[in-house]
Amino acid sequence: MDAKSYLSAWRGLYRDDLVDGILPFWMEHGFDREHGGVYTCLDRDGTVIDTTKSVWFQGRFAFILPYACNTVERRAEWIDAARATIAFSDAHCYDSRGRMYFEVAGDGTPLRMRRYVFSECFACMAKAEFAKATGEERFAHEALELFRRLRKFIAAGEEFMPAKYEPALATRGHSLTMMMINVALRVKQVAEDPELDAQIAESVDELANHFVHPEFKALLETVGPRGEFIDTIAGRTINPGHCIETAWFLLEAAEATGRADVRDLALRILDWSWEWGWDREYGGVTSFKDCRNLPPQCYEQDMKFWWPHCETIIASLYAYKTTRDEKYLRMHRLVSDWTYSHFPDPEYGEWYGYLHRDGTVAQPAKGNLFKGPFHIPRMMAKSYALCGEILGS
């Protein structure tokens, strides 16, 4: 099959899976029509098995619905559900300082606060995407204000975000650095502010000069305050899926800024991370590696999770769009064939999230506090758009 026919076929599948399968599953089983917001702890058939609400998934759900409208197909029910979810979050998910909880009860009663600010990141993205979908300026303003607040929380350090380790082991983590690129890019769609451009530049610089370690051909998850290599299990950890997600965030940033060096950094990270992550024996993307090839500590180190496969599908298409190098189309074929032959549930819909190394199902739930309506529908919407951009160029 030639590239045009191949991409056209996948584009149609992404659209159909998204609008006829994945989002209807969550609208039927997860969307809370009583309180607003979304339940994500769902059994294989969609039955709610825990009414605890993940706060970062309130933002993720409220983001993905308008994102699908903006990229694939507009549906009023998705806009209405996103509006109700944002309203639920605004009413129940912030403390008196403006920090967001990590878990609340079904009715919004606060349950748990964590040191991280990822709930705020996704709430910010949701408001920006909703503003783009509706044209309602209030949400663009609120997204920018939340972004500025996020920057203050991060800059304030332990006042809002207690240190993970004691001073003897000062570290910095990859997650927030890469996440803030994506947040800034989403807000830039609906607002202009020097802090947005500053954040992108700062995060790119940190990734290139602190987390990328060419001596291992790897992007590391945890480094010292100035990027020092920490020769411990945590310091040697590579999360291939996370690195691949970073690669496509950087490709998006390269498009937005016109920086060739950012594009080159993204492609280098993608190439390295594919080599670390792709399982040449069983197929699929493994969860964790040690940069010295020592035994990883994480018990799930060789499992196959849903989200790294979604990120690899996006990144391979983005890299092909950027370079037209056939190796990225081969990468897309390998990861897509494995993903679609193992994760989707043909009986009840949606995807399994957790597979053993050989691809057999480890547990059949469709969601929990960490898996829900985000990575899969984002992959489908973004990949639909990328295929269209490639075919139209």
N, C-alpha and C positions, 0 to 999 in steps of 0.2 A: 504494500500500500504506500503510495506517495505521501509526502509530508502534508500536503493540502487536504487530502482525503482523510488521513489519520487525525489531524487536528479538528477537522469538521465533525468527525464522528464523536470524538471526545467532547467537543463543545456541546453537542446535542445531548449527550449523556449527562454532563454536568448540570445543564439546565433542567432536564427532566427529573433527575435525582433530587435536586434542590427544591423545586417548586411543587413536585408531586409526591415526594417521599419524605425527605428529612424535615423540612419546616412544618408540613402538616402533622408529622408525628409529634413534634414538640408543642404545636398549637393545640392539639387534641389532648395530650397527656400531661404536659408540663405547665402550660400557661394557667395561672391562678386567676380565674374570673371573679373570685370573691374579694380577694385582697389586692390583686395586682401582683406583678412579678411572676417568677417562674420557679417551679419545683424541678430539681435536676436528679434527685435520687429515685430513679425509676428502674423497675425490674425489666426483664427481657420484653414483656408484652406491654410495657408502658405503665404498669401499676405503680403508684407512688408508695415507696417503702420507707420513706423518712421525710417528714415535712420541714426539716431544717432547710433553710434557704442559704445557699452560698451567695455572699454579697458580690463577689467578683463576677458571678454568673448573672446577676441582675444587670450589670453593665454589659456583659458579653451578649446577652439576649437582646437587650435594648439597642445594642450596636448592630447585631447581625441582621435584624429585621429591616431597618432602613438601608443597610448596606446591600441587601438583596434587592430592595426596591431601586436603588441607585445604579446597580450594575446589571441586573437580569430582568426583573419584571416587577412592576408596581402593583401592590395589592393593598387595599384600604385596611383590611383586617390586620395586616402586619404593622402598619403605621399605628393603628389603634392600640395594639398590644404593646408596642414599643413605648407609646405615650403613657400607658398605664404602668408599665414597669419602671420608667423614669420617675413617675409620680410616687410609686411605692418606695423607691430608693430615697428620694428626696425627703419623704415623710418619716422614714424609719431607720435609715442606714448610716446616719452621721451622728457623731458624738458632739459635745459642746465645743470642742476645739476645731471641728470641721474634719476630723479624721473619720474614715469609714470602717465599719465593723467587717469582720471576715464571715461571720455567721449570724443570722437572725432566725427567729422562729417564723412559722408560716404567717402569723399576723404582724410580724415586724418587730417583736420583742427582741432586744439585743441579747446575744448569747456569747460572742467571742470577738475579741480584738487581737490582731496579730501585729508584729512589728513592721510588716511589709506595707507598701502603699499600692499594691496592685489593684485593690478594689477601686481606689481613686483613679487609677490609670484607665480602667475599663469604663467607669462612669463618665470620664472626660471624653473618651472616644465615642461613647453612645450619644452624648449630647451634640457633639460635632456632626456625627453622621445623620442624626435626626434633623439638625438644622439644615443640612444639605438636602435631605429628602423633602422637607416641608417648606423651606424658605422662611421659617420662623426665626427672626433675628435673636429673640430672647435666648434660645438654646445655644446659638453661636457665642453670645456674650458669656453665658454661664460656662460653656466649655473652656473658653479662654481664661476666665477667672479661676476655674478649678485647676487648669494647667499651671497658672502662676502659683496657686496655693501648693500644688505638688512640688514645684521647684523649691518653695520655702521649706516644706517639710524635709526634703532631701538635704538642703543646705544646713538646716538646724541640727541635723544629726541626732544625737541621743535624746534630745528634748522631745522628739516625736517618734524616733525610730531607734530603740535601744540596740546597742552593739550585739552582734551575734556571738562574738568571742570576747574573752578577757583581753586586756591590753597586750599581754605577752604574745598573743596571736592576732594581731590586727590584720584584717583582710578586706577585700572588696569583691563583690560578686558581679558576674556577667549579666544576670537577669535584668536588673533594673536599667543598666546602661543601654542594653539593646531595646528594651521596652519603650524607653523614652523617645527613641527615634520614631517608632511607630505612632506613639501618642502625638508627637509634634506634627508629623505629616498629616494625621487625620484633622487636627485643629487648623492647620494651614489651608485646608480646603475652604474654610468658612470665615477665617479671621487672619489678619496680618498683625504681627507683633515681633519686634526684634528678638524676644526671648525664644520664640519658636526656632528661628534660624540658629541662634546661639546654642540651643539644646542639641540640635542635629549635629552641629560642628563639634561640640564637646563630646558627644557620645561616640561619634566616628573616631575622634582623636584617642579617646580612651580605649576603644576596641583595638585600634591599630597599634597603639604604643604600650598597652598594659596587658590585654588579654590574648592577643595573637603572639604565639611563641614559635617562630620558625624552626627552632632547634628540634621541636617535636612535630612540626607540620600540623599544628593544632591550635585551636582556640580553646583556652582553658576556662572552666567555670569559676574558679576561685584563685585569686592572686593576692600578693601583698599590696600595701597601700600605693606603691609606685610601680606596680606590675611585677614585683619580684616573684620568681618561681618558688613555691612552697613545696618541699619534697615530702609531703604526707599523702595519705590516701585521698583526702579532700582536695589537696592542691594539685594532684595528678589527674583529677577527674575530667574526662571529656564526655559531654552529652551531645552525641552527633545530631540528634533531631533539633536540639536547641540551637546549635551552631548553624545548621542549615536554615532554620527560621531567621536567624540573624542575617544570613547571606541574602535572602530575598528582601528583608527590610533595607539592607544596604543598596541593593539594586534599585529599589524604589527611591531611596534617598539620592542615588546617583542621577536618576532621571530628573528629580526635582531640582537638583543643584547644578547639574551639568558637569559634575566632577568625575573625570576619567579615573582618578586615583581611587575613588570610592567604588566605582565599578570593578576595578581590578582587584581591590581588597575583597569584595564580595565573591568574585569568581574563585579567588584563591581559597577562601574559607570553604566555599561549596565543594571544591575539588578535594581538599584535605578531608573534610568531614564525611564525604561519601566514601572515601577509602577507609576511614575509621569505622563507619557505621554499617555499610552494606555487608550482610551475612552471605558469604560466597558459598556456604554449604547448604543452607536452608532457604536463603532469600529473605528479604525484609530488612528493616533498619533496627539494629539493636539499640539498647537503651543507654548503656554506659561503657566506657573504655578507660583504661589507665594509660597515660601517655608514655609510660615506660614498659607497657605491656605486662605489668604485674597484675595480680588478681584484684578486680574491683571489689569494693566493700558492699555495694548495694545488692541486695538479694535478687532484685529484678534486672540485673545487669544484662542478661541475654534475652529478656522477654521482648515481645514486639507490641508496642503500644500504638493506638490509633493516630495520635497527633504527630509523631515524627514522620509518618508516611504522608499525612496531609501536607506538612511543610515541605517535604521533598518533592511532591508533585508540583506545588507552586514554584519552588525554587528552580527546578529543572526547566519548566516552561519559561520562567522569567529569563533564565540564562540563555535559553535558545533564542528567545525574542531579541536579547541584547547582542548576541554574537553570531547567530545562525550556525553555530558549530553543531554538527550532527551528533557529537558525543552526548550533548544534553538531551537530544530527542531520544537517544538510546537509553539514557538514564531515566527519562520519563516513562518509557515503555516498560523497563524492568520494574520500577517501583509501582507503577499503575497496575500492571498485570498481577503482581503479588498482592497488592492492597485489595483490589476488587475481587480476587479469588478467595480471600480469607476473612475480611472484616464485615462486609454487609450480611445482614440476617434476612434471608429470603422469606422466612415465615412471618415474622412480626415487624419487619422494617427496621430502619436505623442500622447502626453498626455496633458490633462488639467492640469493646475498648481494649481488652487485655488478653493477649495470646501468649502461649508458650513459644519457645524458640522455634519449634517445628511448625507453628501456625495453628495448632489446636487451641480451642477456646479455654482460657484459664477460669473465667467466670462470665456469666452471660448478661449481667445488668447493663442497661443502656445508659445509665448515668449515676453520678454520685456528686460529691462536693467539688470534684476536680474534672469530671467529664460531663459535658452537657452540650447545648446548642451553640457551639462556637467553631472549633477547629474544622469540623467536617463541612458545615455550610459555608464557612469562610473560604475553604479550599475550593468548593464548587463554584462559588460566585467569582472569586478571583481568577480561577483557572478558565472559567467561561469568558471572562473579560480578556485575559491574556491570549487565549486562542483567537478571539475576535480581532485583537490588535495585530497579531501575527498574520492572520489571513487577509486583513485589510491593508497591510503595508505593501 
